[in-house]
Amino acid sequence: QKHGRKKVTVAHKANVLRLSDTLFLNCCREVSAAYPQIQYTEQLCDSLLTAMVMHPGRWDVILCENLYGDLVSDLAAGLVGGL
């Protein structure tokens, strides 16, 4: 918020990892409720990665667990030519 961010997208795989990712989503939803001025969205990580290739500027902040964060950062690095 103090850095001018307007939207947070949470990347998850709760359809497969029902316990861990559902817990993660519930925590994210709880925190997002304290910041109603910031748009909160959720997206499956596989569709997020596919969409990043097609429209890389669509996201403001992507929040994810370590494994998905590693995949997102590797893809983003590939889109810009390296780390």
GIPE-V855998 format. One record per residue. N is the residue number from 1. PHI is phi in radians with two decimals (* if undefined). PSI is psi in whole degrees, 0 to 359 (* if undefined). D_LAST is the distance of its C-alpha to the last C-alpha in whole Angstrom. Layout:
n,phi,psi,d_last
N,PHI,PSI,D_LAST
N,PHI,PSI,D_LAST
//
This chain:
n,phi,psi,d_last
1,*,311,27
2,-1.24,347,27
3,-1.73,9,23
4,1.43,14,25
5,-1.32,141,23
6,-2.06,345,26
7,-2.56,135,24
8,-2.10,127,23
9,-1.94,126,22
10,-1.69,122,23
11,-1.64,133,21
12,-2.63,175,23
13,-2.43,45,25
14,-1.13,341,29
15,-1.22,340,31
16,-1.96,311,30
17,-1.66,75,29
18,-1.12,321,32
19,-1.36,303,33
20,-1.18,314,29
21,-1.31,331,28
22,-1.17,320,31
23,-1.07,315,31
24,-1.03,313,27
25,-1.09,318,29
26,-1.08,320,32
27,-1.12,317,30
28,-1.11,318,28
29,-1.10,320,31
30,-1.11,315,33
31,-1.18,319,31
32,-1.10,331,30
33,-1.09,335,34
34,-1.40,351,34
35,-2.25,67,32
36,-1.13,341,34
37,-1.38,350,32
38,-1.82,124,29
39,-1.17,134,29
40,-2.05,127,28
41,-2.35,160,27
42,-2.19,145,26
43,-2.59,139,25
44,-1.07,137,24
45,-1.12,327,21
46,-1.20,321,21
47,-1.26,329,23
48,-1.10,314,20
49,-1.11,318,17
50,-1.09,315,20
51,-1.18,330,20
52,-1.08,326,17
53,-1.18,321,16
54,-1.40,320,20
55,-2.43,72,19
56,-1.14,342,16
57,-1.64,10,18
58,-1.29,338,20
59,-1.87,147,19
60,-1.67,301,19
61,-2.30,132,18
62,-1.97,123,18
63,-1.94,127,19
64,-2.70,166,19
65,-1.25,170,20
66,-0.96,311,17
67,-1.04,312,17
68,-1.21,325,17
69,-1.08,322,14
70,-1.11,317,12
71,-1.15,316,13
72,-1.10,316,12
73,-1.19,323,9
74,-1.14,318,8
75,-1.15,316,10
76,-1.09,321,9
77,-1.11,320,5
78,-1.13,325,8
79,-1.19,331,10
80,-1.79,0,8
81,1.80,7,7
82,2.41,170,4
83,-1.34,*,0
//
